[in-house]
Amino acid sequence: MLAQYANCMKSKTELSSRIHVRRGIIGLSKALLLFVAVALTCTLALGAADDAAAQKLLADARAKEAHAQELRTVAAAASQKAADDQMEAGVEERDARILTAQALKLMGADPNKQKAFRLRQEARKLWVEDHNMLIAARNDEQKAAQLTRNAEELRKSAAELKDQPTVAATMEAEAKQQSTDAETASGQASQAKFAAQSLDEHAKTFWAEAEKLDPETHRQVAPATPKPIVAQPHQVR
């Protein structure tokens, strides 16, 4: 009897122990599931935040691309208008030469007046080219400054994208190309400024000689040649 009672108590103790173990496992499982659920919720929340931030960046990029296209459209229209105005200026200058030549014929122009006529036209042509070069030099200097800044910003951004090597390499390659283009534009600006100075000196020489040869006609038909308006440098950003 005593042996049976002892075995019964042992079985009861083992059963109770198993129940406690199972309850502990169930509790641990619930806690683990809760932890996983919380972690998953946080991960999803972070993912949603990252996606929202990415969408905003893409929307901003799209807006800037659209604005860039608008600016290029305006620039193209202005460039074409400038070309049309240059052609109209050429027409006016042509007519002015014809009228002056007709006047000289009526005046019975002597060789000095005829030579002065030729020198004035040469001077005007040189000044037109000189002015165009000065403006081109200003534009090339502006272009070089902006391209240099572009390259700096592209390299800075590429350095932050080392975990995306293809994107970083693309931006670094573009930065290198823009640096090369900046050097080219800067060199062109220097050459244009040097050439413009030489043209201006030759034009002044022709103009002064024409004035000496025919001061009377010179005063009547030789308006002052305006210097081009060279805009202030545009702020790079």
C-alpha positions as CSV (number, residue, x, y, z in Angstrom):
1,M,0.0,0.0,0.0
2,L,2.8,2.4,0.9
3,A,4.5,1.7,-2.4
4,Q,1.3,2.4,-4.4
5,Y,0.7,5.6,-2.4
6,A,4.3,6.7,-3.1
7,N,4.0,6.0,-6.8
8,C,0.7,7.9,-7.0
9,M,2.2,10.9,-5.3
10,K,5.1,10.8,-7.7
11,S,2.9,10.7,-10.7
12,K,0.9,13.6,-9.4
13,T,4.0,15.6,-8.8
14,E,5.3,14.9,-12.4
15,L,1.9,15.8,-13.8
16,S,1.9,19.1,-11.9
17,S,5.4,19.8,-13.1
18,R,4.5,19.1,-16.7
19,I,1.5,21.4,-16.4
20,H,3.7,24.3,-15.0
21,V,6.2,23.7,-17.8
22,R,3.5,23.8,-20.5
23,R,2.1,26.9,-19.0
24,G,5.6,28.5,-19.0
25,I,6.1,27.6,-22.6
26,I,2.7,28.9,-23.6
27,G,3.4,32.2,-21.7
28,L,6.8,32.4,-23.4
29,S,5.3,31.8,-26.8
30,K,2.7,34.5,-26.2
31,A,5.4,36.9,-25.2
32,L,7.5,36.0,-28.2
33,L,4.6,36.4,-30.5
34,L,3.8,39.8,-29.0
35,F,7.5,40.9,-29.5
36,V,7.4,39.7,-33.1
37,A,4.2,41.5,-33.7
38,V,5.5,44.8,-32.2
39,A,8.8,44.5,-34.2
40,L,6.9,43.8,-37.4
41,T,4.6,46.8,-36.7
42,C,7.6,49.0,-36.2
43,T,9.3,47.7,-39.3
44,L,6.2,48.3,-41.4
45,A,5.9,51.8,-39.9
46,L,9.5,52.6,-40.7
47,G,9.1,51.2,-44.2
48,A,6.0,53.3,-44.8
49,A,7.9,56.4,-43.6
50,D,10.8,55.6,-45.9
51,D,8.4,55.1,-48.8
52,A,6.7,58.4,-48.1
53,A,10.0,60.2,-48.0
54,A,11.1,58.5,-51.2
55,Q,7.9,59.5,-52.9
56,K,8.3,63.1,-51.8
57,L,11.9,63.2,-53.2
58,L,10.7,61.8,-56.5
59,A,7.9,64.3,-56.6
60,D,10.4,67.1,-56.0
61,A,12.7,65.8,-58.7
62,R,9.8,65.6,-61.1
63,A,8.8,69.2,-60.4
64,K,12.4,70.4,-60.9
65,E,12.7,68.5,-64.2
66,A,9.4,70.1,-65.3
67,H,10.7,73.6,-64.3
68,A,14.0,72.9,-66.1
69,Q,12.0,72.1,-69.3
70,E,10.0,75.3,-68.9
71,L,13.2,77.4,-68.5
72,R,14.8,75.7,-71.6
73,T,11.7,76.5,-73.6
74,V,11.9,80.2,-72.6
75,A,15.6,80.2,-73.3
76,A,15.1,78.7,-76.8
77,A,12.5,81.3,-77.6
78,A,14.7,84.1,-76.4
79,S,17.6,82.7,-78.4
80,Q,15.6,82.5,-81.6
81,K,14.3,86.1,-81.0
82,A,17.8,87.3,-80.5
83,A,18.8,85.6,-83.8
84,D,15.9,87.3,-85.6
85,D,16.9,90.7,-84.1
86,Q,20.5,90.2,-85.2
87,M,19.2,89.6,-88.8
88,E,17.0,92.7,-88.6
89,A,20.0,94.7,-87.4
90,G,21.9,93.5,-90.4
91,V,19.2,94.7,-92.7
92,E,19.2,98.1,-91.1
93,E,23.0,98.4,-91.5
94,R,22.7,97.2,-95.1
95,D,20.2,100.0,-95.9
96,A,22.3,102.5,-94.0
97,R,25.3,101.7,-96.2
98,I,23.3,101.9,-99.4
99,L,21.9,105.3,-98.4
100,T,25.3,106.6,-97.5
101,A,26.8,105.3,-100.8
102,Q,24.0,107.1,-102.7
103,A,24.7,110.3,-100.8
104,L,28.4,110.1,-101.6
105,K,27.6,109.7,-105.2
106,L,25.4,112.8,-105.2
107,M,28.2,114.6,-103.4
108,G,30.8,113.5,-106.0
109,A,32.9,111.7,-103.4
110,D,36.6,112.0,-103.8
111,P,39.1,109.1,-103.1
112,N,39.4,110.1,-99.4
113,K,35.7,110.1,-98.9
114,Q,35.4,106.7,-100.6
115,K,38.2,105.3,-98.5
116,A,36.7,106.7,-95.4
117,F,33.4,105.0,-96.3
118,R,35.1,101.6,-96.6
119,L,37.0,102.1,-93.3
120,R,33.8,102.9,-91.4
121,Q,32.1,99.8,-92.7
122,E,35.2,97.7,-91.7
123,A,35.2,99.2,-88.2
124,R,31.5,98.6,-87.7
125,K,31.9,94.9,-88.8
126,L,34.8,94.5,-86.4
127,W,32.8,96.1,-83.5
128,V,29.8,93.8,-84.1
129,E,32.1,90.8,-83.9
130,D,33.9,92.3,-80.9
131,H,30.6,92.8,-79.1
132,N,29.4,89.2,-79.9
133,M,32.6,87.8,-78.5
134,L,32.4,89.8,-75.3
135,I,28.9,88.5,-74.7
136,A,30.0,85.0,-75.6
137,A,32.9,85.3,-73.2
138,R,30.6,86.4,-70.4
139,N,28.3,83.4,-71.1
140,D,31.1,81.0,-71.2
141,E,32.5,82.3,-67.9
142,Q,29.0,81.9,-66.4
143,K,28.7,78.4,-67.8
144,A,32.1,77.4,-66.4
145,A,31.1,78.6,-63.0
146,Q,27.8,76.7,-63.0
147,L,29.3,73.5,-64.4
148,T,32.0,73.6,-61.7
149,R,29.3,73.9,-59.0
150,N,27.3,71.1,-60.6
151,A,30.3,68.8,-60.5
152,E,30.9,69.6,-56.8
153,E,27.3,68.8,-55.9
154,L,27.2,65.6,-57.9
155,R,30.4,64.4,-56.3
156,K,29.0,65.2,-52.8
157,S,25.9,63.3,-53.6
158,A,27.8,60.3,-55.0
159,A,29.9,60.1,-51.8
160,E,26.7,59.5,-49.9
161,L,25.5,56.6,-52.1
162,K,28.4,54.1,-51.7
163,D,25.8,51.4,-51.0
164,Q,24.4,51.9,-54.5
165,P,27.6,51.7,-56.6
166,T,26.0,51.9,-60.0
167,V,24.1,55.1,-59.1
168,A,27.2,56.6,-57.4
169,A,29.4,55.7,-60.4
170,T,26.9,57.3,-62.8
171,M,26.9,60.5,-60.8
172,E,30.7,60.5,-60.5
173,A,31.0,60.1,-64.3
174,E,28.7,63.0,-64.9
175,A,30.6,65.1,-62.4
176,K,33.8,64.4,-64.3
177,Q,32.2,65.3,-67.6
178,Q,30.9,68.6,-66.2
179,S,34.3,69.5,-64.8
180,T,35.8,68.8,-68.3
181,D,33.1,71.0,-69.9
182,A,33.8,73.7,-67.3
183,E,37.5,73.8,-68.3
184,T,36.6,74.0,-72.0
185,A,34.1,76.9,-71.4
186,S,36.6,78.7,-69.3
187,G,39.3,78.4,-72.0
188,Q,36.8,79.6,-74.7
189,A,35.9,82.6,-72.5
190,S,39.6,83.6,-72.3
191,Q,40.2,83.2,-76.0
192,A,37.0,85.2,-76.8
193,K,38.0,88.1,-74.5
194,F,41.5,88.2,-76.0
195,A,40.2,88.2,-79.6
196,A,37.6,90.8,-78.7
197,Q,40.2,93.2,-77.4
198,S,42.2,92.8,-80.6
199,L,39.1,93.5,-82.8
200,D,38.3,96.5,-80.7
201,E,41.7,98.0,-81.2
202,H,41.6,97.4,-85.0
203,A,38.1,98.9,-85.2
204,K,39.2,102.0,-83.3
205,T,42.2,102.5,-85.7
206,F,39.9,102.2,-88.8
207,W,37.4,104.6,-87.3
208,A,40.0,107.2,-86.4
209,E,41.5,107.0,-89.9
210,A,38.1,107.4,-91.5
211,E,37.4,110.5,-89.4
212,K,40.7,112.1,-90.5
213,L,40.0,111.3,-94.2
214,D,36.4,112.6,-94.2
215,P,35.6,114.5,-91.0
216,E,32.5,116.2,-92.5
217,T,30.7,113.0,-93.7
218,H,31.9,111.2,-90.6
219,R,30.1,113.6,-88.3
220,Q,26.9,113.2,-90.3
221,V,26.7,109.4,-90.7
222,A,28.8,108.0,-87.9
223,P,26.7,107.5,-84.7
224,A,28.6,106.5,-81.6
225,T,29.0,102.7,-81.5
226,P,27.6,101.5,-78.2
227,K,29.3,98.9,-76.2
228,P,27.3,95.8,-75.5
229,I,25.4,95.4,-72.3
230,V,27.2,92.6,-70.5
231,A,25.0,91.2,-67.8
232,Q,26.2,90.7,-64.2
233,P,27.2,87.1,-63.4
234,H,24.2,84.9,-62.6
235,Q,24.4,83.4,-59.1
236,V,25.3,79.7,-59.3
237,R,23.5,77.3,-57.0
